[in-house]
Amino acid sequence: MATYEKEHMLYADGVFSDITERKRAAEDLRKHREQLEELVEERTAELG
C-alpha cells in the first residue's frame, strides 16, 4: 500500500482482496484430511 500527503491530506492507495472463500476451502480440506486419517487408523486397527 502506498501512502502520500497532498495539501495537508493523507492518501492511501492499494489493492485488497477478499480471501474468505480461500480460507473456507483450506478449512474444508483440513477437515477432510482429518476424516481420512481417522478412517485409515480405523481400518488399520481392523486389520491388526
mmCIF entry with sequence, helices, sheets and N, C-alpha, C, O atoms, coordinates in Angstrom:
data_MODEL
# 
_entry.id   MODEL 
# 
_entity.id                         1 
_entity.type                       polymer 
_entity.pdbx_number_of_molecules   1 
# 
_entity_poly.entity_id                      1 
_entity_poly.type                           'polypeptide(L)' 
_entity_poly.nstd_linkage                   no 
_entity_poly.nstd_monomer                   no 
_entity_poly.pdbx_seq_one_letter_code       MATYEKEHMLYADGVFSDITERKRAAEDLRKHREQLEELVEERTAELG 
_entity_poly.pdbx_seq_one_letter_code_can   MATYEKEHMLYADGVFSDITERKRAAEDLRKHREQLEELVEERTAELG 
_entity_poly.pdbx_strand_id                 A 
# 
loop_
_entity_poly_seq.entity_id 
_entity_poly_seq.num 
_entity_poly_seq.mon_id 
_entity_poly_seq.hetero 
1 1  MET n 
1 2  ALA n 
1 3  THR n 
1 4  TYR n 
1 5  GLU n 
1 6  LYS n 
1 7  GLU n 
1 8  HIS n 
1 9  MET n 
1 10 LEU n 
1 11 TYR n 
1 12 ALA n 
1 13 ASP n 
1 14 GLY n 
1 15 VAL n 
1 16 PHE n 
1 17 SER n 
1 18 ASP n 
1 19 ILE n 
1 20 THR n 
1 21 GLU n 
1 22 ARG n 
1 23 LYS n 
1 24 ARG n 
1 25 ALA n 
1 26 ALA n 
1 27 GLU n 
1 28 ASP n 
1 29 LEU n 
1 30 ARG n 
1 31 LYS n 
1 32 HIS n 
1 33 ARG n 
1 34 GLU n 
1 35 GLN n 
1 36 LEU n 
1 37 GLU n 
1 38 GLU n 
1 39 LEU n 
1 40 VAL n 
1 41 GLU n 
1 42 GLU n 
1 43 ARG n 
1 44 THR n 
1 45 ALA n 
1 46 GLU n 
1 47 LEU n 
1 48 GLY n 
# 
_struct_asym.id          A 
_struct_asym.entity_id   1 
# 
_struct_conf.conf_type_id            HELX_P 
_struct_conf.id                      HELX_P1 
_struct_conf.pdbx_PDB_helix_id       AA1 
_struct_conf.beg_label_comp_id       THR 
_struct_conf.beg_label_asym_id       A 
_struct_conf.beg_label_seq_id        20 
_struct_conf.pdbx_beg_PDB_ins_code   ? 
_struct_conf.end_label_comp_id       LEU 
_struct_conf.end_label_asym_id       A 
_struct_conf.end_label_seq_id        47 
_struct_conf.pdbx_end_PDB_ins_code   ? 
_struct_conf.beg_auth_comp_id        THR 
_struct_conf.beg_auth_asym_id        A 
_struct_conf.beg_auth_seq_id         20 
_struct_conf.end_auth_comp_id        LEU 
_struct_conf.end_auth_asym_id        A 
_struct_conf.end_auth_seq_id         47 
_struct_conf.pdbx_PDB_helix_class    1 
_struct_conf.details                 ? 
_struct_conf.pdbx_PDB_helix_length   28 
# 
_struct_conf_type.id          HELX_P 
_struct_conf_type.criteria    ? 
_struct_conf_type.reference   ? 
# 
_struct_sheet.id               AA1 
_struct_sheet.type             ? 
_struct_sheet.number_strands   2 
_struct_sheet.details          ? 
# 
_struct_sheet_order.sheet_id     AA1 
_struct_sheet_order.range_id_1   1 
_struct_sheet_order.range_id_2   2 
_struct_sheet_order.offset       ? 
_struct_sheet_order.sense        anti-parallel 
# 
loop_
_struct_sheet_range.sheet_id 
_struct_sheet_range.id 
_struct_sheet_range.beg_label_comp_id 
_struct_sheet_range.beg_label_asym_id 
_struct_sheet_range.beg_label_seq_id 
_struct_sheet_range.pdbx_beg_PDB_ins_code 
_struct_sheet_range.end_label_comp_id 
_struct_sheet_range.end_label_asym_id 
_struct_sheet_range.end_label_seq_id 
_struct_sheet_range.pdbx_end_PDB_ins_code 
_struct_sheet_range.beg_auth_comp_id 
_struct_sheet_range.beg_auth_asym_id 
_struct_sheet_range.beg_auth_seq_id 
_struct_sheet_range.end_auth_comp_id 
_struct_sheet_range.end_auth_asym_id 
_struct_sheet_range.end_auth_seq_id 
AA1 1 ALA A 2 ? LYS A 6  ? ALA A 2 LYS A 6  
AA1 2 MET A 9 ? ASP A 13 ? MET A 9 ASP A 13 
# 
loop_
_atom_site.group_PDB 
_atom_site.id 
_atom_site.type_symbol 
_atom_site.label_atom_id 
_atom_site.label_alt_id 
_atom_site.label_comp_id 
_atom_site.label_asym_id 
_atom_site.label_entity_id 
_atom_site.label_seq_id 
_atom_site.pdbx_PDB_ins_code 
_atom_site.Cartn_x 
_atom_site.Cartn_y 
_atom_site.Cartn_z 
_atom_site.occupancy 
_atom_site.B_iso_or_equiv 
_atom_site.pdbx_formal_charge 
_atom_site.auth_seq_id 
_atom_site.auth_comp_id 
_atom_site.auth_asym_id 
_atom_site.auth_atom_id 
_atom_site.pdbx_PDB_model_num 
ATOM 1   N N  . MET A 1 1  ? 0.844   -1.159  0.000  1.00 0.00 ? 1  MET A N  1 
ATOM 2   C CA . MET A 1 1  ? 0.000   0.000   0.000  1.00 0.00 ? 1  MET A CA 1 
ATOM 3   C C  . MET A 1 1  ? 0.894   1.228   0.000  1.00 0.00 ? 1  MET A C  1 
ATOM 4   O O  . MET A 1 1  ? 1.854   1.316   0.765  1.00 0.00 ? 1  MET A O  1 
ATOM 5   N N  . ALA A 1 2  ? 0.575   2.142   -0.840 1.00 0.00 ? 2  ALA A N  1 
ATOM 6   C CA . ALA A 1 2  ? 1.328   3.393   -0.925 1.00 0.00 ? 2  ALA A CA 1 
ATOM 7   C C  . ALA A 1 2  ? 0.545   4.492   -0.214 1.00 0.00 ? 2  ALA A C  1 
ATOM 8   O O  . ALA A 1 2  ? -0.683  4.551   -0.291 1.00 0.00 ? 2  ALA A O  1 
ATOM 9   N N  . THR A 1 3  ? 1.265   5.343   0.465  1.00 0.00 ? 3  THR A N  1 
ATOM 10  C CA . THR A 1 3  ? 0.626   6.499   1.100  1.00 0.00 ? 3  THR A CA 1 
ATOM 11  C C  . THR A 1 3  ? 1.354   7.754   0.648  1.00 0.00 ? 3  THR A C  1 
ATOM 12  O O  . THR A 1 3  ? 2.552   7.730   0.367  1.00 0.00 ? 3  THR A O  1 
ATOM 13  N N  . TYR A 1 4  ? 0.623   8.832   0.582  1.00 0.00 ? 4  TYR A N  1 
ATOM 14  C CA . TYR A 1 4  ? 1.239   10.108  0.237  1.00 0.00 ? 4  TYR A CA 1 
ATOM 15  C C  . TYR A 1 4  ? 0.402   11.236  0.824  1.00 0.00 ? 4  TYR A C  1 
ATOM 16  O O  . TYR A 1 4  ? -0.775  11.067  1.141  1.00 0.00 ? 4  TYR A O  1 
ATOM 17  N N  . GLU A 1 5  ? 1.032   12.368  0.957  1.00 0.00 ? 5  GLU A N  1 
ATOM 18  C CA . GLU A 1 5  ? 0.354   13.526  1.525  1.00 0.00 ? 5  GLU A CA 1 
ATOM 19  C C  . GLU A 1 5  ? 0.319   14.627  0.474  1.00 0.00 ? 5  GLU A C  1 
ATOM 20  O O  . GLU A 1 5  ? 1.301   14.876  -0.226 1.00 0.00 ? 5  GLU A O  1 
ATOM 21  N N  . LYS A 1 6  ? -0.844  15.284  0.380  1.00 0.00 ? 6  LYS A N  1 
ATOM 22  C CA . LYS A 1 6  ? -1.007  16.374  -0.579 1.00 0.00 ? 6  LYS A CA 1 
ATOM 23  C C  . LYS A 1 6  ? -1.948  17.387  0.049  1.00 0.00 ? 6  LYS A C  1 
ATOM 24  O O  . LYS A 1 6  ? -3.058  17.050  0.460  1.00 0.00 ? 6  LYS A O  1 
ATOM 25  N N  . GLU A 1 7  ? -1.508  18.589  0.115  1.00 0.00 ? 7  GLU A N  1 
ATOM 26  C CA . GLU A 1 7  ? -2.298  19.689  0.667  1.00 0.00 ? 7  GLU A CA 1 
ATOM 27  C C  . GLU A 1 7  ? -2.854  19.335  2.050  1.00 0.00 ? 7  GLU A C  1 
ATOM 28  O O  . GLU A 1 7  ? -4.047  19.495  2.312  1.00 0.00 ? 7  GLU A O  1 
ATOM 29  N N  . HIS A 1 8  ? -1.990  18.862  2.910  1.00 0.00 ? 8  HIS A N  1 
ATOM 30  C CA . HIS A 1 8  ? -2.314  18.509  4.296  1.00 0.00 ? 8  HIS A CA 1 
ATOM 31  C C  . HIS A 1 8  ? -3.333  17.380  4.421  1.00 0.00 ? 8  HIS A C  1 
ATOM 32  O O  . HIS A 1 8  ? -3.978  17.236  5.460  1.00 0.00 ? 8  HIS A O  1 
ATOM 33  N N  . MET A 1 9  ? -3.479  16.582  3.371  1.00 0.00 ? 9  MET A N  1 
ATOM 34  C CA . MET A 1 9  ? -4.357  15.410  3.411  1.00 0.00 ? 9  MET A CA 1 
ATOM 35  C C  . MET A 1 9  ? -3.497  14.176  3.179  1.00 0.00 ? 9  MET A C  1 
ATOM 36  O O  . MET A 1 9  ? -2.617  14.184  2.318  1.00 0.00 ? 9  MET A O  1 
ATOM 37  N N  . LEU A 1 10 ? -3.742  13.127  3.933  1.00 0.00 ? 10 LEU A N  1 
ATOM 38  C CA . LEU A 1 10 ? -3.015  11.874  3.778  1.00 0.00 ? 10 LEU A CA 1 
ATOM 39  C C  . LEU A 1 10 ? -3.861  10.929  2.930  1.00 0.00 ? 10 LEU A C  1 
ATOM 40  O O  . LEU A 1 10 ? -5.030  10.690  3.233  1.00 0.00 ? 10 LEU A O  1 
ATOM 41  N N  . TYR A 1 11 ? -3.270  10.399  1.877  1.00 0.00 ? 11 TYR A N  1 
ATOM 42  C CA . TYR A 1 11 ? -3.956  9.490   0.971  1.00 0.00 ? 11 TYR A CA 1 
ATOM 43  C C  . TYR A 1 11 ? -3.294  8.120   1.040  1.00 0.00 ? 11 TYR A C  1 
ATOM 44  O O  . TYR A 1 11 ? -2.090  8.006   1.273  1.00 0.00 ? 11 TYR A O  1 
ATOM 45  N N  . ALA A 1 12 ? -4.090  7.095   0.837  1.00 0.00 ? 12 ALA A N  1 
ATOM 46  C CA . ALA A 1 12 ? -3.578  5.727   0.774  1.00 0.00 ? 12 ALA A CA 1 
ATOM 47  C C  . ALA A 1 12 ? -4.103  5.094   -0.509 1.00 0.00 ? 12 ALA A C  1 
ATOM 48  O O  . ALA A 1 12 ? -5.253  5.304   -0.894 1.00 0.00 ? 12 ALA A O  1 
ATOM 49  N N  . ASP A 1 13 ? -3.257  4.330   -1.153 1.00 0.00 ? 13 ASP A N  1 
ATOM 50  C CA . ASP A 1 13 ? -3.615  3.684   -2.407 1.00 0.00 ? 13 ASP A CA 1 
ATOM 51  C C  . ASP A 1 13 ? -3.132  2.243   -2.336 1.00 0.00 ? 13 ASP A C  1 
ATOM 52  O O  . ASP A 1 13 ? -1.969  1.993   -2.021 1.00 0.00 ? 13 ASP A O  1 
ATOM 53  N N  . GLY A 1 14 ? -4.007  1.305   -2.625 1.00 0.00 ? 14 GLY A N  1 
ATOM 54  C CA . GLY A 1 14 ? -3.607  -0.096  -2.582 1.00 0.00 ? 14 GLY A CA 1 
ATOM 55  C C  . GLY A 1 14 ? -4.714  -0.995  -3.112 1.00 0.00 ? 14 GLY A C  1 
ATOM 56  O O  . GLY A 1 14 ? -5.773  -0.530  -3.534 1.00 0.00 ? 14 GLY A O  1 
ATOM 57  N N  . VAL A 1 15 ? -4.444  -2.280  -3.077 1.00 0.00 ? 15 VAL A N  1 
ATOM 58  C CA . VAL A 1 15 ? -5.390  -3.280  -3.546 1.00 0.00 ? 15 VAL A CA 1 
ATOM 59  C C  . VAL A 1 15 ? -5.630  -4.272  -2.413 1.00 0.00 ? 15 VAL A C  1 
ATOM 60  O O  . VAL A 1 15 ? -4.685  -4.766  -1.797 1.00 0.00 ? 15 VAL A O  1 
ATOM 61  N N  . PHE A 1 16 ? -6.881  -4.554  -2.149 1.00 0.00 ? 16 PHE A N  1 
ATOM 62  C CA . PHE A 1 16 ? -7.246  -5.523  -1.127 1.00 0.00 ? 16 PHE A CA 1 
ATOM 63  C C  . PHE A 1 16 ? -8.052  -6.631  -1.790 1.00 0.00 ? 16 PHE A C  1 
ATOM 64  O O  . PHE A 1 16 ? -8.832  -6.379  -2.709 1.00 0.00 ? 16 PHE A O  1 
ATOM 65  N N  . SER A 1 17 ? -7.863  -7.840  -1.326 1.00 0.00 ? 17 SER A N  1 
ATOM 66  C CA . SER A 1 17 ? -8.591  -8.982  -1.870 1.00 0.00 ? 17 SER A CA 1 
ATOM 67  C C  . SER A 1 17 ? -9.346  -9.692  -0.758 1.00 0.00 ? 17 SER A C  1 
ATOM 68  O O  . SER A 1 17 ? -8.836  -9.849  0.351  1.00 0.00 ? 17 SER A O  1 
ATOM 69  N N  . ASP A 1 18 ? -10.554 -10.115 -1.060 1.00 0.00 ? 18 ASP A N  1 
ATOM 70  C CA . ASP A 1 18 ? -11.339 -10.903 -0.115 1.00 0.00 ? 18 ASP A CA 1 
ATOM 71  C C  . ASP A 1 18 ? -10.896 -12.360 -0.239 1.00 0.00 ? 18 ASP A C  1 
ATOM 72  O O  . ASP A 1 18 ? -11.086 -12.986 -1.282 1.00 0.00 ? 18 ASP A O  1 
ATOM 73  N N  . ILE A 1 19 ? -10.309 -12.890 0.820  1.00 0.00 ? 19 ILE A N  1 
ATOM 74  C CA . ILE A 1 19 ? -9.812  -14.265 0.789  1.00 0.00 ? 19 ILE A CA 1 
ATOM 75  C C  . ILE A 1 19 ? -10.710 -15.207 1.594  1.00 0.00 ? 19 ILE A C  1 
ATOM 76  O O  . ILE A 1 19 ? -10.280 -16.289 1.995  1.00 0.00 ? 19 ILE A O  1 
ATOM 77  N N  . THR A 1 20 ? -11.949 -14.796 1.828  1.00 0.00 ? 20 THR A N  1 
ATOM 78  C CA . THR A 1 20 ? -12.879 -15.605 2.613  1.00 0.00 ? 20 THR A CA 1 
ATOM 79  C C  . THR A 1 20 ? -13.049 -16.995 2.014  1.00 0.00 ? 20 THR A C  1 
ATOM 80  O O  . THR A 1 20 ? -12.955 -17.994 2.728  1.00 0.00 ? 20 THR A O  1 
ATOM 81  N N  . GLU A 1 21 ? -13.297 -17.066 0.714  1.00 0.00 ? 21 GLU A N  1 
ATOM 82  C CA . GLU A 1 21 ? -13.505 -18.366 0.064  1.00 0.00 ? 21 GLU A CA 1 
ATOM 83  C C  . GLU A 1 21 ? -12.252 -19.227 0.136  1.00 0.00 ? 21 GLU A C  1 
ATOM 84  O O  . GLU A 1 21 ? -12.344 -20.435 0.355  1.00 0.00 ? 21 GLU A O  1 
ATOM 85  N N  . ARG A 1 22 ? -11.097 -18.629 -0.044 1.00 0.00 ? 22 ARG A N  1 
ATOM 86  C CA . ARG A 1 22 ? -9.843  -19.383 0.021  1.00 0.00 ? 22 ARG A CA 1 
ATOM 87  C C  . ARG A 1 22 ? -9.652  -19.972 1.412  1.00 0.00 ? 22 ARG A C  1 
ATOM 88  O O  . ARG A 1 22 ? -9.257  -21.130 1.550  1.00 0.00 ? 22 ARG A O  1 
ATOM 89  N N  . LYS A 1 23 ? -9.931  -19.176 2.445  1.00 0.00 ? 23 LYS A N  1 
ATOM 90  C CA . LYS A 1 23 ? -9.808  -19.652 3.827  1.00 0.00 ? 23 LYS A CA 1 
ATOM 91  C C  . LYS A 1 23 ? -10.813 -20.768 4.099  1.00 0.00 ? 23 LYS A C  1 
ATOM 92  O O  . LYS A 1 23 ? -10.478 -21.760 4.746  1.00 0.00 ? 23 LYS A O  1 
ATOM 93  N N  . ARG A 1 24 ? -12.033 -20.612 3.613  1.00 0.00 ? 24 ARG A N  1 
ATOM 94  C CA . ARG A 1 24 ? -13.062 -21.633 3.807  1.00 0.00 ? 24 ARG A CA 1 
ATOM 95  C C  . ARG A 1 24 ? -12.652 -22.936 3.124  1.00 0.00 ? 24 ARG A C  1 
ATOM 96  O O  . ARG A 1 24 ? -12.806 -24.013 3.700  1.00 0.00 ? 24 ARG A O  1 
ATOM 97  N N  . ALA A 1 25 ? -12.136 -22.846 1.913  1.00 0.00 ? 25 ALA A N  1 
ATOM 98  C CA . ALA A 1 25 ? -11.707 -24.039 1.191  1.00 0.00 ? 25 ALA A CA 1 
ATOM 99  C C  . ALA A 1 25 ? -10.551 -24.723 1.914  1.00 0.00 ? 25 ALA A C  1 
ATOM 100 O O  . ALA A 1 25 ? -10.513 -25.950 1.996  1.00 0.00 ? 25 ALA A O  1 
ATOM 101 N N  . ALA A 1 26 ? -9.620  -23.950 2.433  1.00 0.00 ? 26 ALA A N  1 
ATOM 102 C CA . ALA A 1 26 ? -8.494  -24.526 3.170  1.00 0.00 ? 26 ALA A CA 1 
ATOM 103 C C  . ALA A 1 26 ? -8.983  -25.241 4.425  1.00 0.00 ? 26 ALA A C  1 
ATOM 104 O O  . ALA A 1 26 ? -8.475  -26.310 4.766  1.00 0.00 ? 26 ALA A O  1 
ATOM 105 N N  . GLU A 1 27 ? -9.952  -24.669 5.107  1.00 0.00 ? 27 GLU A N  1 
ATOM 106 C CA . GLU A 1 27 ? -10.512 -25.305 6.307  1.00 0.00 ? 27 GLU A CA 1 
ATOM 107 C C  . GLU A 1 27 ? -11.252 -26.588 5.941  1.00 0.00 ? 27 GLU A C  1 
ATOM 108 O O  . GLU A 1 27 ? -11.142 -27.586 6.653  1.00 0.00 ? 27 GLU A O  1 
ATOM 109 N N  . ASP A 1 28 ? -11.999 -26.574 4.849  1.00 0.00 ? 28 ASP A N  1 
ATOM 110 C CA . ASP A 1 28 ? -12.686 -27.785 4.389  1.00 0.00 ? 28 ASP A CA 1 
ATOM 111 C C  . ASP A 1 28 ? -11.687 -28.889 4.072  1.00 0.00 ? 28 ASP A C  1 
ATOM 112 O O  . ASP A 1 28 ? -11.905 -30.044 4.437  1.00 0.00 ? 28 ASP A O  1 
ATOM 113 N N  . LEU A 1 29 ? -10.598 -28.547 3.401  1.00 0.00 ? 29 LEU A N  1 
ATOM 114 C CA . LEU A 1 29 ? -9.567  -29.538 3.091  1.00 0.00 ? 29 LEU A CA 1 
ATOM 115 C C  . LEU A 1 29 ? -8.943  -30.105 4.356  1.00 0.00 ? 29 LEU A C  1 
ATOM 116 O O  . LEU A 1 29 ? -8.683  -31.306 4.434  1.00 0.00 ? 29 LEU A O  1 
ATOM 117 N N  . ARG A 1 30 ? -8.704  -29.261 5.340  1.00 0.00 ? 30 ARG A N  1 
ATOM 118 C CA . ARG A 1 30 ? -8.119  -29.721 6.597  1.00 0.00 ? 30 ARG A CA 1 
ATOM 119 C C  . ARG A 1 30 ? -9.051  -30.719 7.281  1.00 0.00 ? 30 ARG A C  1 
ATOM 120 O O  . ARG A 1 30 ? -8.604  -31.752 7.779  1.00 0.00 ? 30 ARG A O  1 
ATOM 121 N N  . LYS A 1 31 ? -10.345 -30.408 7.304  1.00 0.00 ? 31 LYS A N  1 
ATOM 122 C CA . LYS A 1 31 ? -11.323 -31.303 7.930  1.00 0.00 ? 31 LYS A CA 1 
ATOM 123 C C  . LYS A 1 31 ? -11.393 -32.641 7.204  1.00 0.00 ? 31 LYS A C  1 
ATOM 124 O O  . LYS A 1 31 ? -11.438 -33.690 7.846  1.00 0.00 ? 31 LYS A O  1 
ATOM 125 N N  . HIS A 1 32 ? -11.404 -32.617 5.887  1.00 0.00 ? 32 HIS A N  1 
ATOM 126 C CA . HIS A 1 32 ? -11.449 -33.854 5.106  1.00 0.00 ? 32 HIS A CA 1 
ATOM 127 C C  . HIS A 1 32 ? -10.195 -34.689 5.339  1.00 0.00 ? 32 HIS A C  1 
ATOM 128 O O  . HIS A 1 32 ? -10.273 -35.913 5.445  1.00 0.00 ? 32 HIS A O  1 
ATOM 129 N N  . ARG A 1 33 ? -9.057  -34.042 5.418  1.00 0.00 ? 33 ARG A N  1 
ATOM 130 C CA . ARG A 1 33 ? -7.809  -34.760 5.667  1.00 0.00 ? 33 ARG A CA 1 
ATOM 131 C C  . ARG A 1 33 ? -7.862  -35.454 7.026  1.00 0.00 ? 33 ARG A C  1 
ATOM 132 O O  . ARG A 1 33 ? -7.433  -36.601 7.154  1.00 0.00 ? 33 ARG A O  1 
ATOM 133 N N  . GLU A 1 34 ? -8.386  -34.764 8.043  1.00 0.00 ? 34 GLU A N  1 
ATOM 134 C CA . GLU A 1 34 ? -8.513  -35.366 9.368  1.00 0.00 ? 34 GLU A CA 1 
ATOM 135 C C  . GLU A 1 34 ? -9.449  -36.572 9.329  1.00 0.00 ? 34 GLU A C  1 
ATOM 136 O O  . GLU A 1 34 ? -9.169  -37.601 9.944  1.00 0.00 ? 34 GLU A O  1 
ATOM 137 N N  . GLN A 1 35 ? -10.562 -36.442 8.602  1.00 0.00 ? 35 GLN A N  1 
ATOM 138 C CA . GLN A 1 35 ? -11.505 -37.557 8.493  1.00 0.00 ? 35 GLN A CA 1 
ATOM 139 C C  . GLN A 1 35 ? -10.861 -38.758 7.810  1.00 0.00 ? 35 GLN A C  1 
ATOM 140 O O  . GLN A 1 35 ? -11.057 -39.898 8.232  1.00 0.00 ? 35 GLN A O  1 
ATOM 141 N N  . LEU A 1 36 ? -10.097 -38.502 6.762  1.00 0.00 ? 36 LEU A N  1 
ATOM 142 C CA . LEU A 1 36 ? -9.419  -39.595 6.063  1.00 0.00 ? 36 LEU A CA 1 
ATOM 143 C C  . LEU A 1 36 ? -8.388  -40.264 6.957  1.00 0.00 ? 36 LEU A C  1 
ATOM 144 O O  . LEU A 1 36 ? -8.260  -41.488 6.944  1.00 0.00 ? 36 LEU A O  1 
ATOM 145 N N  . GLU A 1 37 ? -7.653  -39.480 7.730  1.00 0.00 ? 37 GLU A N  1 
ATOM 146 C CA . GLU A 1 37 ? -6.670  -40.051 8.648  1.00 0.00 ? 37 GLU A CA 1 
ATOM 147 C C  . GLU A 1 37 ? -7.353  -40.935 9.686  1.00 0.00 ? 37 GLU A C  1 
ATOM 148 O O  . GLU A 1 37 ? -6.834  -41.996 10.032 1.00 0.00 ? 37 GLU A O  1 
ATOM 149 N N  . GLU A 1 38 ? -8.512  -40.508 10.186 1.00 0.00 ? 38 GLU A N  1 
ATOM 150 C CA . GLU A 1 38 ? -9.260  -41.319 11.145 1.00 0.00 ? 38 GLU A CA 1 
ATOM 151 C C  . GLU A 1 38 ? -9.726  -42.626 10.511 1.00 0.00 ? 38 GLU A C  1 
ATOM 152 O O  . GLU A 1 38 ? -9.654  -43.682 11.140 1.00 0.00 ? 38 GLU A O  1 
ATOM 153 N N  . LEU A 1 39 ? -10.205 -42.560 9.267  1.00 0.00 ? 39 LEU A N  1 
ATOM 154 C CA . LEU A 1 39 ? -10.629 -43.775 8.572  1.00 0.00 ? 39 LEU A CA 1 
ATOM 155 C C  . LEU A 1 39 ? -9.468  -44.745 8.387  1.00 0.00 ? 39 LEU A C  1 
ATOM 156 O O  . LEU A 1 39 ? -9.625  -45.950 8.588  1.00 0.00 ? 39 LEU A O  1 
ATOM 157 N N  . VAL A 1 40 ? -8.322  -44.233 8.011  1.00 0.00 ? 40 VAL A N  1 
ATOM 158 C CA . VAL A 1 40 ? -7.148  -45.081 7.821  1.00 0.00 ? 40 VAL A CA 1 
ATOM 159 C C  . VAL A 1 40 ? -6.768  -45.745 9.140  1.00 0.00 ? 40 VAL A C  1 
ATOM 160 O O  . VAL A 1 40 ? -6.453  -46.935 9.165  1.00 0.00 ? 40 VAL A O  1 
ATOM 161 N N  . GLU A 1 41 ? -6.795  -44.992 10.231 1.00 0.00 ? 41 GLU A N  1 
ATOM 162 C CA . GLU A 1 41 ? -6.471  -45.563 11.540 1.00 0.00 ? 41 GLU A CA 1 
ATOM 163 C C  . GLU A 1 41 ? -7.465  -46.655 11.923 1.00 0.00 ? 41 GLU A C  1 
ATOM 164 O O  . GLU A 1 41 ? -7.067  -47.696 12.445 1.00 0.00 ? 41 GLU A O  1 
ATOM 165 N N  . GLU A 1 42 ? -8.761  -46.428 11.667 1.00 0.00 ? 42 GLU A N  1 
ATOM 166 C CA . GLU A 1 42 ? -9.781  -47.430 11.982 1.00 0.00 ? 42 GLU A CA 1 
ATOM 167 C C  . GLU A 1 42 ? -9.572  -48.700 11.172 1.00 0.00 ? 42 GLU A C  1 
ATOM 168 O O  . GLU A 1 42 ? -9.618  -49.805 11.713 1.00 0.00 ? 42 GLU A O  1 
ATOM 169 N N  . ARG A 1 43 ? -9.346  -48.541 9.884  1.00 0.00 ? 43 ARG A N  1 
ATOM 170 C CA . ARG A 1 43 ? -9.164  -49.711 9.019  1.00 0.00 ? 43 ARG A CA 1 
ATOM 171 C C  . ARG A 1 43 ? -7.881  -50.457 9.370  1.00 0.00 ? 43 ARG A C  1 
ATOM 172 O O  . ARG A 1 43 ? -7.840  -51.687 9.327  1.00 0.00 ? 43 ARG A O  1 
ATOM 173 N N  . THR A 1 44 ? -6.851  -49.723 9.712  1.00 0.00 ? 44 THR A N  1 
ATOM 174 C CA . THR A 1 44 ? -5.593  -50.360 10.100 1.00 0.00 ? 44 THR A CA 1 
ATOM 175 C C  . THR A 1 44 ? -5.797  -51.173 11.375 1.00 0.00 ? 44 THR A C  1 
ATOM 176 O O  . THR A 1 44 ? -5.273  -52.280 11.495 1.00 0.00 ? 44 THR A O  1 
ATOM 177 N N  . ALA A 1 45 ? -6.551  -50.634 12.321 1.00 0.00 ? 45 ALA A N  1 
ATOM 178 C CA . ALA A 1 45 ? -6.831  -51.348 13.569 1.00 0.00 ? 45 ALA A CA 1 
ATOM 179 C C  . ALA A 1 45 ? -7.653  -52.606 13.294 1.00 0.00 ? 45 ALA A C  1 
ATOM 180 O O  . ALA A 1 45 ? -7.448  -53.631 13.944 1.00 0.00 ? 45 ALA A O  1 
ATOM 181 N N  . GLU A 1 46 ? -8.577  -52.540 12.341 1.00 0.00 ? 46 GLU A N  1 
ATOM 182 C CA . GLU A 1 46 ? -9.385  -53.706 11.988 1.00 0.00 ? 46 GLU A CA 1 
ATOM 183 C C  . GLU A 1 46 ? -8.529  -54.819 11.399 1.00 0.00 ? 46 GLU A C  1 
ATOM 184 O O  . GLU A 1 46 ? -8.818  -55.997 11.609 1.00 0.00 ? 46 GLU A O  1 
ATOM 185 N N  . LEU A 1 47 ? -7.496  -54.467 10.678 1.00 0.00 ? 47 LEU A N  1 
ATOM 186 C CA . LEU A 1 47 ? -6.624  -55.464 10.061 1.00 0.00 ? 47 LEU A CA 1 
ATOM 187 C C  . LEU A 1 47 ? -5.713  -56.139 11.078 1.00 0.00 ? 47 LEU A C  1 
ATOM 188 O O  . LEU A 1 47 ? -5.295  -57.281 10.889 1.00 0.00 ? 47 LEU A O  1 
ATOM 189 N N  . GLY A 1 48 ? -5.410  -55.428 12.152 1.00 0.00 ? 48 GLY A N  1 
ATOM 190 C CA . GLY A 1 48 ? -4.435  -55.900 13.138 1.00 0.00 ? 48 GLY A CA 1 
ATOM 191 C C  . GLY A 1 48 ? -4.932  -56.865 14.119 1.00 0.00 ? 48 GLY A C  1 
ATOM 192 O O  . GLY A 1 48 ? -4.177  -57.312 14.982 1.00 0.00 ? 48 GLY A O  1 
# 
